Amino acid sequence: MRKLLAVFLAVWVVVGLFAAVRITVSGWPGNPVEEATIKRAVDTFNNTIGKQKGIEVVWEPIAGDYKQVLMTRLSGGTGPDLFYVDVYVFEELARANVLLPLDTYVKRDNFDLNDFYPSLIDAFKYQNRLYGIAKDFSTLALWFNKEIFDKYRVPYLTNDETWDSFLKKLQQLKAAGFETPLALAPDFNRIIPFIISFGGRLVKPDLSTALGEPNSKKAIQFYVDLVTKYKVAKEPSALGSGWLGEALATEKCAVAMEGPWTIGFMRGSFPDTFKKMGIVEMPKGIKKATMIYTVAWSINRATPNKDAGWEVLKFLVTEGQRIFVEGAGVLASRKSIAAQDKDPIKQVFYKGAEYGVPWRVPTPSGIFSIANDQIGSLLKDLFAGKLTVDQAIKIIEDNYNNWVRK
């Protein structure tokens, strides 16, 4: 009996030693190409590093309201080990203390953060600590229909446009007979590059709104004037389109400020229109600016498998990222991988990483969603001529504190 027990214990110990640590990785479900790519990355890890270090990665996407489901699971102790964190909600999660600081691991392994665009590293820092590493990113650029510019004999847009020269070319298209040169969204994130470019800022050091400051206000006025004063722009819904990319693809407009996600959409659904497209950098005011939309890989602070989670994260932002760039066509957050991405169409978007600002507005609570919705509603009223910019800013200043402290 004792001999049998000894054998059983020996087997149990051996099995325990060789049992793989299971790391669950979550994000929102992607399109079929993206899903196939992440599964390929997971399989690559499991068949290489995973086998060597006894780690098994399982991809478990979260359907529905990603942030709400994730936060519920994290607070209930059932959250994934590793997961997507959108820069837009990063500060909220950092303040909720659900993300693992990565600085100790970076230092321990001498992990090279200098190979990442600085703006993407800073995007996921809170109180000078790093809580995520960007898996990829997107920026905005000017898309324009070269055939329409040719037809109406207007010079093409270039990488050296100023806001004044940009407006002049839109006015030339309008004067030549093209009804709506520009599709423009009443979304706050789309107005941010204007504010920064005009020398404005979003918030003051005390995190109160800075939208009423002269340069910020000037940028907002220019954005609205494109619709109401100069009448060279309309929002997509006024053009019978669901979003800017659709308005551009269906040639309801000649120009739109869009990101690299539009490449796959147009190549797949509007290949003939796509062939007509030119893509250049955003216009310059006092300085150049664009938006940076990015998502990090972050580790659950409560996971019992922190070291294993870090090994997985390192892979996902190195060899795993290479797989994503090649398979899903995203922009690499690592400069060394970006340098190998020779797709000429993507180069203008990479350029934006040098001067772009992440889609993140610091607030006292870490929450900006209420303010974002309210400002978006005001922008729609501004486009419709129901408010003046002065009136809209007064509403923002009177209510901003309540919007961001909930």
KEKE-3310 file (N, C-alpha, C; in steps of 0.2 Angstrom, whole numbers, plus 5000, padded with zeros to 4 digits):
npx = (5004:5010:5020:5012:5006:5017:5022:5011:5011:5024:5021:5011:5018:5027:5018:5013:5024:5026:5014:5006:5006:4991:4987:4975:4969:4962:4951:4942:4931:4938:4937:4936:4949:4957:4954:4959:4973:4976:4975:4984:4996:4994:4995:5008:5016:5012:5018:5031:5039:5030:5030:5043:5043:5033:5020:5003:4994:4977:4965:4952:4940:4930:4913:4901:4898:4913:4921:4913:4910:4923:4927:4918:4921:4934:4932:4926:4935:4937:4943:4952:4970:4978:4975:4966:4968:4960:4967:4958:4951:4960:4965:4955:4955:4967:4967:4957:4965:4967:4976:4992:5008:5021:5035:5045:5047:5051:5063:5070:5071:5078:5071:5068:5062:5064:5063:5050:5038:5039:5027:5018:5022:5021:5007:5002:5005:5003:5004:5018:5021:5022:5009:5004:5008:5009:5000:4997:4993:4984:4983:4977:4974:4974:4963:4960:4951:4958:4954:4942:4948:4956:4946:4939:4950:4958:4973:4982:4980:4994:5008:5012:5002:4994:4981:4975:4978:4973:4959:4957:4959:4948:4938:4940:4936:4922:4918:4920:4910:4908:4899:4900:4914:4921:4919:4914:4916:4905:4912:4921:4934:4939:4941:4951:4965:4964:4963:4976:4985:4982:4988:4982:4975:4968:4965:4968:4982:4976:4966:4954:4943:4951:4945:4940:4950:4959:4967:4962:4948:4948:4952:4941:4931:4935:4934:4920:4916:4919:4908:4897:4900:4909:4904:4909:4909:4900:4892:4893:4880:4872:4875:4870:4877:4885:4897:4913:4922:4914:4907:4917:4921:4910:4910:4903:4909:4925:4936:4942:4945:4953:4958:4970:4962:4953:4958:4958:4944:4940:4948:4942:4928:4926:4935:4938:4936:4946:4958:4958:4962:4972:4983:4988:4998:4990:4985:4995:4995:5000:5008:5011:4999:4990:4978:4981:4976:4976:4979:4983:4992:4989:4992:4982:4981:4978:4981:4987:4997:5008:5022:5022:5012:5019:5028:5021:5015:5027:5030:5019:5021:5032:5038:5025:5019:5024:5018:5005:5006:5009:4999:4986:4987:4989:4997:5013:5019:5032:5047:5057:5050:5041:5049:5052:5040:5034:5023:5018:5006:5004:5014:5012:5003:5011:5020:5013:5014:5025:5021:5008:4994:4989:4972:4966:4960:4965:4956:4949:4943:4946:4938:4930:4920:4907:4908:4913:4902:4893:4899:4900:4887:4884:4892:4885:4874:4880:4885:4872:4869:4862:4868:4880:4898:4903:4892:4892:4904:4902:4892:4899:4910:4902:4897:4907:4915:4906:4903:4915:4918:4910)
npy = (4994:5006:5007:5009:5021:5029:5028:5034:5047:5051:5051:5061:5072:5073:5075:5087:5095:5096:5101:5113:5131:5140:5153:5165:5175:5190:5200:5211:5203:5201:5204:5191:5190:5196:5187:5175:5179:5182:5169:5162:5168:5165:5151:5150:5154:5145:5133:5136:5146:5143:5129:5127:5134:5130:5135:5138:5147:5153:5160:5170:5179:5193:5196:5208:5222:5226:5233:5235:5221:5216:5224:5220:5206:5207:5214:5204:5194:5185:5188:5189:5184:5192:5206:5217:5234:5249:5265:5275:5272:5269:5276:5276:5262:5261:5269:5262:5252:5239:5235:5228:5235:5237:5240:5235:5222:5226:5232:5221:5212:5219:5225:5232:5247:5257:5254:5256:5268:5284:5291:5281:5273:5283:5284:5274:5276:5280:5291:5290:5277:5262:5253:5246:5239:5245:5236:5239:5252:5267:5281:5297:5303:5313:5308:5308:5309:5307:5307:5315:5327:5329:5330:5342:5350:5354:5356:5343:5337:5339:5333:5345:5354:5368:5374:5384:5383:5371:5373:5382:5374:5365:5375:5378:5366:5366:5378:5375:5366:5354:5347:5344:5344:5339:5327:5327:5323:5325:5323:5322:5317:5319:5332:5335:5335:5347:5356:5354:5357:5370:5376:5375:5367:5353:5351:5360:5362:5358:5350:5355:5360:5366:5371:5383:5392:5404:5399:5385:5388:5395:5384:5376:5384:5385:5372:5370:5380:5376:5368:5377:5390:5391:5381:5369:5357:5342:5332:5314:5307:5317:5315:5303:5292:5280:5282:5291:5284:5277:5287:5293:5281:5279:5290:5302:5312:5321:5322:5316:5314:5300:5284:5270:5259:5260:5256:5242:5241:5248:5242:5229:5231:5242:5242:5248:5262:5263:5263:5276:5284:5296:5298:5309:5318:5326:5343:5357:5368:5380:5370:5352:5340:5325:5312:5298:5282:5269:5252:5243:5229:5223:5217:5207:5213:5205:5192:5176:5172:5180:5181:5172:5178:5190:5184:5180:5193:5199:5191:5194:5207:5207:5195:5191:5203:5205:5195:5200:5212:5207:5199:5205:5218:5229:5244:5243:5245:5244:5251:5245:5234:5241:5247:5237:5236:5238:5243:5255:5263:5263:5271:5285:5285:5279:5290:5299:5295:5301:5314:5314:5314:5304:5297:5301:5309:5317:5316:5320:5309:5299:5296:5300:5298:5303:5317:5316:5312:5322:5333:5329:5329:5343:5347:5342:5350:5362:5360:5360:5373:5377:5382:5394:5394:5401:5400:5386:5383:5389:5381:5369:5373:5377:5364:5355:5350:5342:5332:5325:5320:5310)
npz = (5000:5004:4995:4983:4986:4986:4973:4967:4972:4966:4953:4953:4956:4945:4935:4939:4938:4925:4920:4910:4912:4911:4901:4899:4885:4881:4870:4860:4848:4831:4813:4801:4796:4805:4816:4812:4811:4825:4830:4824:4829:4842:4841:4836:4847:4857:4851:4852:4862:4872:4873:4877:4890:4897:4895:4891:4879:4878:4867:4871:4866:4870:4868:4864:4875:4877:4887:4898:4901:4903:4914:4924:4925:4930:4942:4948:4950:4940:4928:4912:4910:4902:4892:4880:4880:4877:4872:4875:4886:4895:4906:4915:4918:4924:4935:4942:4947:4941:4933:4929:4934:4923:4924:4932:4927:4914:4917:4923:4913:4904:4893:4878:4877:4869:4856:4852:4846:4854:4858:4859:4870:4880:4880:4887:4900:4917:4931:4929:4928:4919:4911:4900:4884:4868:4855:4842:4831:4825:4814:4808:4792:4776:4765:4747:4732:4718:4704:4705:4708:4697:4687:4690:4689:4700:4710:4717:4734:4746:4756:4762:4765:4772:4784:4778:4764:4762:4764:4753:4742:4744:4742:4729:4722:4726:4719:4706:4704:4711:4723:4737:4744:4756:4768:4785:4802:4816:4828:4844:4845:4832:4830:4838:4832:4825:4836:4843:4832:4830:4840:4852:4867:4876:4890:4905:4917:4930:4926:4921:4908:4893:4882:4879:4878:4868:4856:4856:4854:4842:4833:4835:4830:4816:4812:4813:4804:4792:4788:4791:4787:4776:4769:4763:4767:4774:4786:4787:4787:4782:4769:4765:4770:4781:4788:4787:4779:4770:4764:4757:4749:4741:4733:4737:4742:4740:4748:4764:4781:4787:4793:4793:4793:4784:4772:4770:4770:4758:4748:4749:4747:4738:4726:4714:4716:4726:4719:4714:4725:4734:4747:4760:4772:4787:4787:4791:4805:4817:4821:4816:4818:4822:4825:4837:4838:4848:4855:4869:4875:4891:4908:4919:4935:4946:4942:4945:4938:4934:4929:4919:4911:4907:4899:4889:4884:4880:4869:4861:4857:4850:4840:4839:4835:4823:4816:4816:4809:4796:4794:4797:4792:4800:4809:4814:4831:4835:4830:4823:4817:4810:4801:4792:4785:4770:4764:4753:4755:4768:4774:4776:4787:4797:4798:4805:4818:4823:4827:4832:4843:4857:4858:4871:4885:4899:4915:4931:4936:4928:4918:4903:4895:4896:4895:4882:4874:4877:4871:4858:4855:4855:4845:4834:4834:4832:4819:4813:4814:4825:4837:4842:4842:4853:4862:4863:4869:4881:4887:4888:4897:4908:4912:4912:4923:4930:4921:4920:4933:4937)
capx = (5000:5014:5023:5007:5005:5023:5021:5005:5014:5029:5017:5007:5023:5030:5013:5013:5030:5026:5008:5007:5002:4986:4986:4969:4970:4955:4950:4935:4932:4939:4934:4939:4956:4960:4954:4964:4979:4978:4975:4991:5000:4994:4998:5016:5018:5011:5022:5038:5041:5025:5033:5049:5043:5027:5014:4998:4989:4971:4962:4945:4937:4924:4908:4896:4901:4919:4924:4908:4911:4929:4927:4914:4925:4940:4930:4923:4940:4937:4946:4958:4976:4980:4969:4966:4966:4960:4970:4953:4948:4966:4966:4950:4957:4973:4964:4954:4970:4966:4982:4999:5013:5026:5041:5049:5048:5055:5070:5073:5073:5081:5066:5070:5056:5066:5061:5043:5037:5038:5020:5014:5024:5018:5000:5000:5009:4999:5008:5025:5022:5019:5003:5003:5012:5004:5000:4997:4990:4982:4983:4972:4978:4969:4961:4957:4949:4962:4950:4938:4952:4958:4940:4938:4956:4961:4979:4981:4983:5001:5010:5014:4996:4992:4974:4972:4979:4968:4952:4957:4957:4941:4934:4941:4932:4916:4917:4920:4904:4908:4894:4902:4921:4924:4915:4917:4912:4904:4915:4926:4941:4941:4942:4957:4970:4964:4965:4983:4988:4981:4992:4977:4976:4962:4964:4973:4985:4971:4962:4948:4943:4954:4942:4938:4956:4959:4969:4957:4942:4949:4952:4934:4927:4937:4931:4913:4915:4920:4902:4892:4902:4912:4899:4913:4909:4894:4893:4892:4873:4869:4877:4867:4882:4885:4903:4917:4925:4908:4905:4923:4921:4904:4911:4899:4914:4931:4941:4940:4951:4952:4964:4972:4957:4949:4962:4955:4937:4940:4951:4938:4922:4926:4942:4939:4937:4952:4963:4958:4964:4978:4983:4994:4997:4985:4987:4998:4994:5006:5012:5007:4995:4985:4976:4984:4971:4980:4977:4989:4992:4990:4991:4978:4985:4976:4982:4992:5003:5011:5028:5019:5008:5024:5032:5016:5015:5033:5030:5014:5024:5039:5036:5018:5017:5026:5013:4999:5007:5009:4992:4980:4989:4990:5003:5018:5021:5039:5050:5060:5045:5038:5054:5051:5033:5036:5017:5018:5000:5004:5019:5009:5000:5017:5023:5009:5016:5030:5018:5002:4992:4984:4965:4965:4959:4965:4951:4950:4940:4949:4932:4929:4915:4901:4910:4914:4895:4890:4903:4898:4880:4885:4895:4880:4870:4884:4884:4866:4868:4858:4872:4886:4904:4903:4887:4893:4909:4899:4889:4905:4913:4898:4895:4912:4917:4901:4904:4921:4919:4906)
capy = (5000:5012:5007:5011:5028:5032:5029:5039:5054:5053:5053:5067:5077:5074:5078:5094:5099:5097:5104:5120:5136:5142:5160:5167:5181:5192:5206:5211:5199:5204:5201:5184:5190:5197:5182:5170:5181:5181:5162:5160:5171:5160:5144:5150:5155:5138:5128:5138:5148:5140:5122:5128:5137:5127:5140:5137:5153:5152:5166:5170:5185:5195:5199:5213:5228:5224:5236:5233:5214:5215:5227:5215:5200:5209:5215:5198:5189:5180:5192:5186:5185:5197:5208:5223:5240:5254:5271:5280:5270:5267:5280:5273:5256:5262:5272:5256:5247:5232:5233:5226:5239:5233:5243:5230:5217:5229:5233:5215:5208:5224:5225:5238:5251:5262:5252:5258:5275:5287:5293:5275:5271:5288:5283:5269:5278:5283:5293:5288:5270:5259:5248:5242:5240:5245:5231:5242:5259:5270:5288:5300:5306:5315:5304:5312:5306:5310:5307:5321:5333:5330:5332:5349:5354:5357:5353:5337:5338:5337:5333:5351:5358:5372:5374:5389:5380:5365:5376:5385:5368:5363:5380:5377:5361:5369:5383:5371:5362:5348:5350:5343:5342:5336:5324:5329:5320:5329:5318:5326:5315:5321:5339:5336:5337:5354:5360:5354:5360:5377:5378:5374:5361:5350:5353:5364:5357:5356:5345:5358:5361:5372:5372:5390:5396:5407:5394:5380:5390:5396:5378:5373:5388:5383:5366:5371:5385:5371:5366:5382:5397:5390:5376:5364:5350:5339:5325:5308:5306:5321:5313:5297:5288:5279:5285:5295:5280:5275:5293:5293:5276:5280:5296:5307:5318:5320:5321:5314:5312:5294:5280:5264:5254:5261:5253:5235:5242:5250:5236:5223:5232:5247:5242:5253:5268:5263:5264:5283:5287:5298:5299:5313:5320:5331:5350:5360:5375:5381:5363:5347:5335:5320:5307:5291:5277:5263:5247:5240:5222:5224:5211:5208:5214:5200:5185:5172:5170:5186:5180:5169:5183:5194:5181:5180:5199:5200:5188:5197:5214:5206:5191:5191:5209:5204:5191:5204:5217:5204:5195:5209:5224:5234:5247:5241:5250:5244:5255:5240:5230:5246:5249:5232:5236:5242:5244:5262:5266:5264:5276:5292:5284:5279:5296:5302:5293:5306:5320:5313:5314:5298:5298:5301:5316:5316:5319:5319:5302:5294:5295:5305:5296:5307:5323:5315:5311:5329:5338:5327:5332:5350:5348:5341:5356:5367:5359:5362:5380:5379:5386:5397:5391:5404:5397:5379:5383:5391:5375:5365:5376:5376:5358:5350:5347:5337:5327:5321:5318:5305)
capz = (5000:5005:4989:4978:4987:4984:4966:4965:4973:4962:4946:4953:4956:4939:4931:4941:4936:4917:4918:4907:4915:4906:4901:4894:4882:4878:4867:4856:4842:4825:4807:4800:4794:4812:4821:4810:4813:4832:4832:4821:4834:4848:4839:4836:4854:4860:4848:4852:4868:4876:4874:4881:4896:4900:4895:4886:4878:4875:4865:4873:4864:4874:4863:4867:4878:4879:4893:4904:4903:4906:4921:4928:4926:4934:4949:4951:4951:4934:4922:4909:4912:4897:4888:4876:4884:4872:4875:4876:4893:4899:4913:4919:4921:4928:4941:4945:4950:4939:4928:4933:4932:4920:4924:4935:4922:4908:4919:4925:4907:4899:4888:4874:4875:4864:4849:4851:4846:4861:4859:4860:4876:4884:4880:4892:4907:4922:4936:4928:4928:4912:4912:4894:4878:4862:4850:4835:4831:4819:4814:4803:4786:4772:4759:4742:4726:4712:4698:4706:4708:4690:4683:4692:4688:4706:4711:4722:4741:4747:4763:4765:4766:4778:4784:4773:4758:4762:4763:4747:4737:4744:4739:4722:4720:4726:4714:4700:4703:4715:4728:4744:4744:4762:4773:4791:4807:4822:4834:4847:4843:4825:4831:4842:4828:4824:4842:4844:4827:4830:4846:4858:4872:4878:4897:4909:4922:4935:4922:4919:4901:4890:4875:4879:4877:4861:4851:4855:4852:4835:4830:4834:4825:4809:4810:4811:4798:4786:4787:4791:4784:4769:4765:4759:4771:4777:4790:4783:4787:4777:4762:4765:4772:4788:4791:4783:4774:4766:4760:4752:4744:4736:4730:4739:4744:4737:4754:4771:4786:4789:4796:4789:4793:4778:4767:4770:4768:4751:4744:4748:4744:4733:4723:4709:4720:4730:4714:4713:4731:4736:4754:4762:4779:4789:4786:4797:4808:4821:4820:4813:4823:4820:4831:4837:4841:4849:4860:4872:4879:4898:4912:4925:4941:4951:4940:4949:4934:4932:4926:4913:4907:4905:4894:4883:4882:4877:4862:4857:4855:4846:4835:4838:4832:4816:4813:4815:4804:4790:4792:4797:4789:4805:4809:4820:4836:4836:4824:4819:4813:4805:4795:4787:4782:4764:4760:4752:4757:4775:4776:4778:4793:4801:4799:4810:4825:4826:4830:4834:4850:4858:4860:4878:4888:4907:4919:4938:4938:4923:4914:4898:4890:4897:4891:4874:4871:4877:4866:4851:4853:4854:4838:4829:4834:4828:4812:4811:4815:4831:4842:4840:4845:4860:4866:4865:4874:4888:4890:4890:4903:4914:4914:4911:4930:4932:4916:4921:4940:4939)
cpx = (5004:5018:5019:5006:5011:5024:5016:5008:5019:5026:5014:5012:5026:5025:5013:5018:5029:5019:5009:5003:4998:4985:4980:4970:4964:4956:4943:4936:4933:4936:4938:4946:4960:4960:4959:4971:4981:4979:4982:4996:5000:4997:5006:5019:5018:5016:5030:5040:5036:5028:5039:5048:5036:5021:5010:4994:4983:4968:4955:4942:4931:4919:4904:4900:4907:4921:4919:4909:4917:4930:4923:4917:4931:4938:4928:4928:4940:4939:4951:4964:4979:4975:4970:4964:4966:4963:4964:4950:4954:4966:4961:4952:4963:4971:4960:4958:4969:4972:4988:5004:5019:5034:5047:5051:5052:5062:5073:5075:5077:5077:5067:5063:5058:5065:5054:5043:5035:5031:5016:5016:5021:5010:4998:5004:5004:5003:5015:5026:5019:5015:5001:5008:5008:5005:5000:4994:4988:4982:4978:4977:4972:4969:4958:4956:4953:4958:4945:4942:4955:4952:4939:4944:4958:4967:4978:4983:4990:5002:5012:5008:4996:4984:4971:4973:4974:4961:4952:4956:4950:4936:4934:4936:4924:4914:4917:4914:4903:4904:4897:4909:4923:4918:4918:4913:4911:4906:4921:4933:4944:4943:4949:4963:4970:4966:4972:4987:4987:4985:4988:4979:4969:4960:4970:4977:4981:4966:4955:4949:4947:4951:4940:4944:4956:4961:4964:4951:4942:4949:4945:4930:4929:4934:4923:4912:4916:4913:4897:4894:4904:4908:4903:4912:4902:4896:4891:4884:4870:4871:4874:4872:4883:4891:4907:4920:4920:4907:4911:4922:4915:4904:4906:4903:4920:4937:4938:4946:4950:4959:4965:4967:4952:4952:4959:4947:4936:4942:4946:4931:4921:4933:4943:4940:4944:4958:4964:4961:4971:4978:4989:4993:4992:4989:4991:4996:5000:5011:5008:5004:4991:4983:4980:4978:4975:4977:4983:4987:4993:4989:4987:4982:4984:4978:4988:4998:5006:5017:5026:5016:5013:5027:5027:5016:5021:5033:5025:5016:5030:5037:5029:5015:5019:5021:5006:5000:5006:5002:4986:4981:4989:4996:5007:5019:5028:5042:5054:5056:5042:5043:5054:5045:5034:5029:5017:5012:5000:5009:5017:5006:5006:5020:5020:5011:5021:5027:5011:5000:4987:4977:4964:4965:4959:4959:4952:4947:4943:4943:4931:4923:4909:4902:4910:4907:4892:4893:4901:4891:4880:4888:4890:4875:4874:4884:4877:4864:4863:4861:4878:4892:4904:4898:4889:4899:4907:4896:4894:4908:4909:4896:4901:4914:4912:4902:4910:4923:4915:4909)
cpy = (5006:5013:5010:5019:5032:5033:5034:5046:5056:5055:5059:5073:5079:5077:5086:5098:5101:5100:5111:5125:5139:5149:5162:5174:5184:5199:5206:5206:5203:5202:5195:5184:5191:5191:5176:5172:5180:5173:5159:5162:5166:5153:5144:5151:5148:5133:5130:5139:5144:5133:5122:5130:5134:5132:5139:5144:5151:5159:5165:5177:5187:5199:5204:5219:5226:5227:5235:5226:5213:5218:5222:5209:5202:5210:5209:5192:5184:5183:5188:5188:5191:5199:5215:5229:5246:5261:5275:5278:5268:5270:5277:5267:5256:5264:5266:5251:5240:5230:5232:5231:5235:5235:5238:5224:5220:5230:5226:5211:5213:5224:5232:5242:5256:5260:5254:5266:5278:5288:5287:5272:5276:5287:5279:5270:5282:5284:5290:5281:5267:5253:5244:5244:5240:5239:5233:5249:5261:5278:5291:5303:5309:5310:5308:5308:5310:5311:5314:5327:5334:5333:5339:5353:5358:5353:5348:5340:5336:5336:5340:5356:5362:5372:5379:5386:5374:5368:5379:5380:5366:5368:5380:5372:5363:5374:5380:5367:5356:5350:5349:5340:5338:5333:5325:5326:5325:5325:5322:5324:5318:5329:5341:5338:5344:5358:5360:5358:5368:5380:5378:5368:5359:5352:5357:5359:5355:5351:5348:5359:5367:5374:5379:5395:5398:5402:5388:5382:5392:5390:5375:5377:5387:5377:5366:5376:5381:5369:5372:5388:5395:5385:5371:5357:5348:5333:5320:5306:5311:5320:5306:5291:5286:5281:5288:5290:5278:5281:5294:5288:5276:5287:5302:5313:5316:5319:5319:5313:5305:5290:5274:5259:5255:5258:5246:5236:5243:5245:5231:5225:5238:5247:5247:5260:5269:5265:5272:5287:5290:5299:5303:5315:5325:5338:5352:5367:5378:5376:5358:5343:5330:5316:5301:5287:5271:5259:5244:5233:5224:5217:5212:5208:5208:5193:5182:5170:5176:5185:5177:5174:5188:5191:5181:5187:5201:5197:5192:5204:5213:5202:5191:5197:5208:5200:5195:5209:5213:5201:5200:5216:5230:5238:5245:5246:5250:5247:5250:5236:5235:5248:5243:5232:5241:5244:5252:5266:5268:5269:5282:5291:5283:5285:5300:5301:5298:5312:5320:5313:5308:5301:5297:5308:5315:5319:5317:5312:5297:5293:5301:5304:5300:5314:5322:5315:5318:5333:5336:5329:5339:5351:5347:5347:5362:5366:5361:5369:5382:5382:5389:5394:5394:5401:5389:5378:5385:5385:5370:5367:5376:5369:5353:5346:5341:5331:5322:5319:5312:5298)
cpz = (5000:4998:4983:4979:4985:4976:4963:4966:4968:4955:4947:4953:4949:4934:4933:4938:4928:4915:4915:4911:4909:4906:4896:4892:4879:4875:4864:4850:4836:4819:4806:4799:4801:4816:4818:4811:4820:4833:4829:4826:4840:4847:4839:4843:4857:4858:4849:4860:4874:4878:4879:4888:4900:4901:4890:4885:4875:4873:4866:4872:4868:4869:4867:4869:4881:4886:4899:4906:4906:4913:4926:4930:4931:4941:4952:4952:4945:4928:4919:4911:4908:4893:4884:4881:4879:4876:4878:4884:4897:4906:4917:4923:4925:4935:4945:4948:4948:4934:4932:4930:4929:4921:4927:4930:4916:4911:4920:4918:4902:4893:4884:4873:4870:4857:4847:4850:4852:4863:4861:4867:4881:4885:4885:4899:4911:4929:4935:4928:4922:4914:4906:4889:4872:4857:4843:4836:4825:4819:4808:4798:4781:4766:4754:4736:4720:4706:4699:4705:4701:4686:4684:4692:4694:4708:4717:4729:4741:4754:4766:4765:4772:4779:4779:4766:4757:4760:4756:4741:4738:4741:4731:4719:4720:4721:4707:4699:4707:4722:4735:4744:4750:4766:4780:4797:4813:4828:4837:4845:4836:4825:4835:4838:4826:4830:4843:4838:4827:4837:4852:4862:4874:4886:4900:4914:4928:4932:4921:4911:4898:4883:4874:4878:4870:4856:4850:4852:4844:4831:4829:4829:4818:4807:4809:4805:4792:4783:4786:4787:4777:4765:4761:4762:4774:4781:4786:4782:4782:4770:4761:4766:4779:4792:4785:4777:4768:4761:4755:4747:4739:4733:4731:4741:4740:4742:4760:4775:4789:4791:4791:4789:4787:4772:4765:4767:4761:4747:4743:4745:4739:4729:4718:4711:4723:4725:4713:4719:4731:4744:4756:4769:4781:4788:4792:4799:4811:4821:4817:4819:4819:4826:4831:4841:4842:4855:4863:4874:4886:4902:4918:4931:4946:4948:4944:4945:4930:4927:4919:4908:4904:4899:4888:4880:4878:4870:4858:4854:4851:4840:4833:4834:4824:4812:4811:4810:4797:4788:4792:4794:4794:4805:4815:4825:4837:4829:4820:4814:4807:4799:4790:4783:4776:4761:4759:4755:4764:4778:4779:4785:4799:4803:4804:4817:4828:4829:4832:4841:4852:4860:4867:4881:4896:4910:4926:4940:4933:4917:4909:4894:4890:4893:4884:4871:4871:4872:4859:4850:4852:4847:4833:4829:4831:4821:4809:4811:4821:4837:4839:4844:4852:4864:4868:4870:4881:4891:4892:4897:4909:4917:4915:4918:4932:4927:4918:4928:4942:4940)
residu = (MET:ARG:LYS:LEU:LEU:ALA:VAL:PHE:LEU:ALA:VAL:TRP:VAL:VAL:VAL:GLY:LEU:PHE:ALA:ALA:VAL:ARG:ILE:THR:VAL:SER:GLY:TRP:PRO:GLY:ASN:PRO:VAL:GLU:GLU:ALA:THR:ILE:LYS:ARG:ALA:VAL:ASP:THR:PHE:ASN:ASN:THR:ILE:GLY:LYS:GLN:LYS:GLY:ILE:GLU:VAL:VAL:TRP:GLU:PRO:ILE:ALA:GLY:ASP:TYR:LYS:GLN:VAL:LEU:MET:THR:ARG:LEU:SER:GLY:GLY:THR:GLY:PRO:ASP:LEU:PHE:TYR:VAL:ASP:VAL:TYR:VAL:PHE:GLU:GLU:LEU:ALA:ARG:ALA:ASN:VAL:LEU:LEU:PRO:LEU:ASP:THR:TYR:VAL:LYS:ARG:ASP:ASN:PHE:ASP:LEU:ASN:ASP:PHE:TYR:PRO:SER:LEU:ILE:ASP:ALA:PHE:LYS:TYR:GLN:ASN:ARG:LEU:TYR:GLY:ILE:ALA:LYS:ASP:PHE:SER:THR:LEU:ALA:LEU:TRP:PHE:ASN:LYS:GLU:ILE:PHE:ASP:LYS:TYR:ARG:VAL:PRO:TYR:LEU:THR:ASN:ASP:GLU:THR:TRP:ASP:SER:PHE:LEU:LYS:LYS:LEU:GLN:GLN:LEU:LYS:ALA:ALA:GLY:PHE:GLU:THR:PRO:LEU:ALA:LEU:ALA:PRO:ASP:PHE:ASN:ARG:ILE:ILE:PRO:PHE:ILE:ILE:SER:PHE:GLY:GLY:ARG:LEU:VAL:LYS:PRO:ASP:LEU:SER:THR:ALA:LEU:GLY:GLU:PRO:ASN:SER:LYS:LYS:ALA:ILE:GLN:PHE:TYR:VAL:ASP:LEU:VAL:THR:LYS:TYR:LYS:VAL:ALA:LYS:GLU:PRO:SER:ALA:LEU:GLY:SER:GLY:TRP:LEU:GLY:GLU:ALA:LEU:ALA:THR:GLU:LYS:CYS:ALA:VAL:ALA:MET:GLU:GLY:PRO:TRP:THR:ILE:GLY:PHE:MET:ARG:GLY:SER:PHE:PRO:ASP:THR:PHE:LYS:LYS:MET:GLY:ILE:VAL:GLU:MET:PRO:LYS:GLY:ILE:LYS:LYS:ALA:THR:MET:ILE:TYR:THR:VAL:ALA:TRP:SER:ILE:ASN:ARG:ALA:THR:PRO:ASN:LYS:ASP:ALA:GLY:TRP:GLU:VAL:LEU:LYS:PHE:LEU:VAL:THR:GLU:GLY:GLN:ARG:ILE:PHE:VAL:GLU:GLY:ALA:GLY:VAL:LEU:ALA:SER:ARG:LYS:SER:ILE:ALA:ALA:GLN:ASP:LYS:ASP:PRO:ILE:LYS:GLN:VAL:PHE:TYR:LYS:GLY:ALA:GLU:TYR:GLY:VAL:PRO:TRP:ARG:VAL:PRO:THR:PRO:SER:GLY:ILE:PHE:SER:ILE:ALA:ASN:ASP:GLN:ILE:GLY:SER:LEU:LEU:LYS:ASP:LEU:PHE:ALA:GLY:LYS:LEU:THR:VAL:ASP:GLN:ALA:ILE:LYS:ILE:ILE:GLU:ASP:ASN:TYR:ASN:ASN:TRP:VAL:ARG:LYS)
# end
